[in-house]
Structure formats: C-alpha cells, structure tokens
Amino acid sequence: MSDTRSTTRRWTKRGLAAALLAVPMLAVFGGSASAAELTPIAEYLDSTIAGLSASLVQALAALLGVS
C-alpha cells in the first residue's frame, strides 16, 4: 500500500510540474504572453532549480566525503 501511495504522489508531482511548465510555454508560443507576464514565472523556476541544484551538490559532497 505504501508503494502505491508514493508512486501516486510521484506522478502527481510530475503532472503538476509539467502543467506549470506547459502553461507558460503555450502562452509564449500562442503569442498571447508578454515578457512582463513571464518574468515572475522564470524567476520562480530559476530559484527553484538553483535550490535543487545546491541541495544535490551538498548531498553528493556528503556521500563522497568532500567538504
């Protein structure tokens, strides 16, 4: 039962991430979005990816014993 829940959560997160990326992309390619509308989304994605990257580097450093 636990595996089913974690799999469901994982797919839900993937679907949410895909939707968050798809909406701005559709607006850009559809020509209905301006740079001012997309800037907050880009800044959020940038900070999220930077935070994830820093966390991954810290985890790898801890696993490899590098400080």
Secondary structure as UniProt FT lines:
FT   HELIX           2..30
FT   HELIX           35..64
//
